[in-house]
Amino acid sequence: MSQAFVKESEEQWLHEVAPTMNALIVYLSRENNGIRVYEKNNYLHPKTGILVHTMSNGMNYGIDKDGKWEIVD
């Protein structure tokens, strides 16, 4: 669906998603045009100690010190 047809109130940013795996999966699947995104792997980041979740969309996500989701390199 084009962004032109999405109500502004329906937009959500990654940092606004609740810090739970289920909320992340729902958000990423919605952003992926309804195609389910799932966790492929997880590990502790060697420098930060953040639990990193490798998702099926090819991206890595973690929860920052403020309890918000972020993309991790």
trRosetta pair geometry for C-beta under 8 A, 3 or more apart (Angstrom, degrees):
i j d omega theta_ij theta_ji phi_ij phi_ji
1 5 5.4 -99 175 72 103 122
1 6 6.5 115 117 -58 117 94
2 5 5.2 87 69 7 84 99
2 6 7.6 -148 103 -12 49 88
3 6 5.4 -54 -150 27 46 116
6 10 5.3 -121 -177 74 91 123
6 11 6.5 97 134 -64 125 81
7 10 4.6 92 64 -3 85 106
7 11 8.0 -137 97 -17 53 76
8 11 6.0 -38 -165 5 44 114
12 16 5.2 -130 -166 81 83 128
12 17 6.7 91 152 -68 120 78
12 27 6.6 -109 104 -129 128 106
13 16 4.8 92 59 2 75 107
13 17 7.9 -125 99 -21 45 81
14 17 5.9 -42 -162 5 40 116
14 27 7.0 125 -113 147 59 145
14 61 7.8 -139 -165 -128 126 120
14 69 5.1 -109 165 96 89 112
14 70 7.1 112 125 -103 125 32
14 71 7.2 10 147 -37 170 86
15 68 4.4 19 -152 178 82 128
15 69 6.3 -151 -99 60 39 71
15 70 7.0 29 -88 -78 88 72
17 23 5.0 155 176 140 93 109
17 24 5.9 102 140 -88 144 57
17 27 4.6 -48 -105 -48 138 158
17 69 5.2 -6 64 12 110 137
18 23 3.9 -174 60 -74 93 172
19 23 7.4 20 23 56 9 136
19 63 5.0 65 -148 -120 116 132
19 67 5.1 -92 -38 178 155 78
19 68 6.9 -105 -75 -100 107 21
19 69 6.4 180 -107 -49 68 79
20 23 4.5 90 60 7 89 104
20 24 7.0 -155 92 -7 46 86
21 24 5.6 -56 -150 37 34 113
21 25 6.3 34 154 -20 67 105
21 39 6.6 -32 -158 -42 120 137
21 53 7.0 164 -116 -107 97 159
22 25 5.8 -54 -148 35 31 111
22 26 6.4 31 155 -18 65 105
23 26 5.8 -53 -147 36 31 111
23 27 6.2 31 154 -18 65 109
24 27 5.7 -58 -147 39 30 111
24 28 6.1 22 160 -13 67 110
24 53 7.2 91 115 78 161 154
24 55 7.8 -131 143 -84 116 138
24 61 6.2 161 -155 110 141 158
24 69 6.1 149 -99 -105 108 148
25 28 6.0 -57 -139 42 27 105
25 29 6.0 27 161 -19 64 111
25 36 7.5 9 -180 -163 101 80
25 37 6.0 -164 -145 80 65 83
25 38 6.7 28 -128 -104 117 47
25 39 7.4 -74 -80 -30 109 86
26 29 6.0 -59 -145 38 24 110
26 30 6.4 26 155 -20 62 108
27 30 5.9 -59 -152 35 27 111
27 31 6.4 21 154 -13 64 110
28 31 5.6 -56 -145 42 33 110
28 32 6.0 26 154 -15 67 113
28 37 3.9 -71 118 55 118 152
28 55 6.2 -80 -172 176 171 157
28 57 6.0 -138 -178 -11 122 143
29 32 5.6 -62 -141 45 30 108
29 34 6.5 24 160 -150 86 24
29 35 6.6 -144 -150 83 73 36
29 36 5.0 -9 -117 -119 123 42
29 37 5.0 -147 -69 14 68 85
30 34 7.0 25 -116 -77 38 50
32 35 4.7 -89 130 59 108 88
32 36 7.8 -86 81 34 134 4
32 37 5.4 130 0 -46 152 110
32 57 6.1 -130 -84 -95 133 125
37 55 5.4 24 168 173 111 119
37 56 5.2 -169 -154 56 63 98
37 57 5.0 -19 -127 -33 125 106
38 55 7.0 162 87 -155 26 74
38 56 5.0 44 50 -15 69 128
39 42 6.5 -6 -178 -46 125 101
39 53 5.3 -65 -126 -168 110 108
39 54 7.2 97 -162 72 67 52
39 55 5.9 -54 -102 -104 48 65
39 56 7.6 -87 -52 -23 7 83
40 54 4.9 -62 65 106 100 96
40 55 6.5 129 4 -149 91 13
40 56 5.5 128 -46 -72 107 66
41 53 7.8 160 87 -158 46 45
41 54 4.3 8 58 47 90 120
42 51 6.1 13 178 179 116 92
42 52 6.4 169 -153 86 65 50
42 53 4.9 -20 -100 -103 99 61
42 54 6.8 -161 -78 14 42 75
43 51 7.7 172 91 -151 22 56
43 52 5.6 -18 64 58 70 99
43 54 7.7 25 10 -16 95 107
44 49 5.9 -15 -175 -150 108 45
44 50 7.2 152 -154 75 61 30
44 51 6.0 -39 -97 -95 64 55
44 52 7.2 132 -129 11 13 86
45 48 4.5 8 93 49 130 92
45 49 6.3 -50 65 8 82 12
45 50 4.6 16 17 52 125 80
45 51 7.8 -123 -6 -63 83 9
45 52 5.1 95 -57 -32 91 119
45 62 6.7 -24 -29 -82 128 161
45 72 6.4 -116 -81 -174 135 141
48 62 7.8 107 93 131 137 163
50 62 4.1 66 148 177 126 145
50 63 6.9 -171 -157 57 106 56
50 64 7.4 -21 -114 -101 140 39
50 72 6.6 -163 95 -102 135 144
51 62 6.2 158 79 -133 49 94
51 63 7.2 13 56 26 92 93
52 60 5.1 2 -177 -177 112 113
52 61 7.2 145 -157 71 62 32
52 62 4.8 -47 -98 -69 62 112
52 72 5.0 -113 -120 78 110 154
53 60 6.8 153 74 -157 43 59
53 61 5.0 -25 60 64 98 86
53 62 6.9 159 11 -78 76 55
54 59 7.9 179 -147 96 53 32
54 60 5.3 -28 -95 -99 65 82
55 58 7.4 -40 83 24 74 23
55 59 5.6 -7 49 64 108 74
55 60 7.4 174 9 -94 79 29
55 61 6.3 29 -20 4 120 111
59 71 5.9 -62 -176 -133 118 104
60 71 6.8 95 76 -168 63 64
60 72 4.4 -77 117 69 107 90
60 73 7.2 144 60 -99 127 5
61 69 5.6 -7 -174 -166 116 102
61 70 7.0 156 -153 79 68 35
61 71 6.1 -48 -98 -105 66 46
61 72 6.3 141 -127 7 11 95
62 69 7.5 150 83 -148 26 57
62 70 6.0 -27 68 63 73 84
62 72 4.3 51 3 -44 113 135
63 67 6.1 -5 179 -145 113 36
63 68 6.8 148 -153 68 69 22
63 69 6.1 -44 -97 -90 64 48
63 70 7.4 121 -126 15 18 82
64 67 7.3 -59 72 9 66 17
64 68 5.3 -13 40 60 106 78
64 69 7.8 96 -2 179 85 3
64 70 4.8 57 -43 -7 110 131
